[in-house]
Amino acid sequence: MLRKSDIETYRRQGFLPGRPHLSPEETTVLRDACIRTCGVEDKDPARRQASNRVKPYLLFKWAADLVRHPTVLDSVEALIGPDILVFHTTIWFKEPNTEKSVPWHQDATYFGLAPFEHVTAWVALTPSTEEMGCVQILPQSHEQGQLLHADKPDPNLMLSRGQTIAKEVDPSGAVNLTMAPGDVSFHHTLALHRSGPNTSNQPRIGIGFSYIPAHVRHVGETRLSATLVRGVDRYSHFDMEPEPDGDATAAAVAAHRDSLQRFWRASEAIPEMGLIH
Ligand SMILES: O=C(O)CCC(=O)C(=O)O
């Protein structure tokens, strides 16, 4: 459980470094399931960039269980309250010796959510060290509010449009979020973060779960979907998503397709969140 001082640290710094949440045994099982189902990225252009690495909790049982993990949700509840939806999820799969990196960004830029209360729980399924391109974060950067981002399409950038902070970022003071398998870190939706290439011979696998309190809404016109993972939804700001009835069944694939089509439509309609907020 997080202590009161942890919650104060999160509010002040905009993040909490990784700490153990999953047992070594369950982390091994989850890592193997992740590699089996998502080790090869399955991107379907006909499904508008739908990928098995985005919102996998709608496609695969292991991810549906992980998004509801009680220990992770206990920490999320301490940070954002008892009524919790998962709004988005990305598997950050860095293959061994890859140039792929993630530019400085704020998660809020892609989501169009208000108010800014979304927290990302980053679950490490493998070690994540500096050599492996761990996440780096700038303490207290969330206090700057939503910053302007510019699209910089680049095949080596792991964000869909290569979105990055438009102004120069001073990286001095950045903290490396080094993680052991089973650790979970938490960062605020406005915290500036990035990650570099994986120069090791091992894959680096982390999953970013985007959790929001049920009162948070989407500011765009597209009605989006989300999953209630704890508590009660008294607001109905999102259509509720079904839990997968097996791995990549026809119903699960259809629900995944529907959710991602809405997500991409909404994010394309939001060229720059900085101008909205
Ligand atoms: O895993 C990474 O390297 C980047 C993660 C990230 O940007 C996020 O979780 O928001």
The ligand as a Tripos MOL2 file, in Angstrom:
@<TRIPOS>MOLECULE
LIG
   10     9     1     0     0
SMALL
NO_CHARGES

@<TRIPOS>ATOM
      1 O1          8.1650    2.7630  -22.1260 O.co2     1 LIG1
      2 C1          8.6460    3.7680  -22.6390 C.2       1 LIG1
      3 O2          9.7860    3.7840  -23.0720 O.co2     1 LIG1
      4 C2          7.8220    5.0360  -22.7520 C.3       1 LIG1
      5 C3          6.6360    4.9960  -21.8450 C.3       1 LIG1
      6 C4          5.7260    6.1520  -21.9480 C.2       1 LIG1
      7 O3          5.9680    7.1050  -22.6540 O.2       1 LIG1
      8 C5          4.5080    6.1280  -21.1440 C.2       1 LIG1
      9 O4          4.2350    5.1420  -20.4480 O.co2     1 LIG1
     10 O5          3.7710    7.1260  -21.1930 O.co2     1 LIG1
@<TRIPOS>BOND
     1     1     2 2
     2     2     3 1
     3     2     4 1
     4     4     5 1
     5     5     6 1
     6     6     7 2
     7     6     8 1
     8     8     9 2
     9     8    10 1
@<TRIPOS>SUBSTRUCTURE
     1 LIG1         1 GROUP 0 **** ****
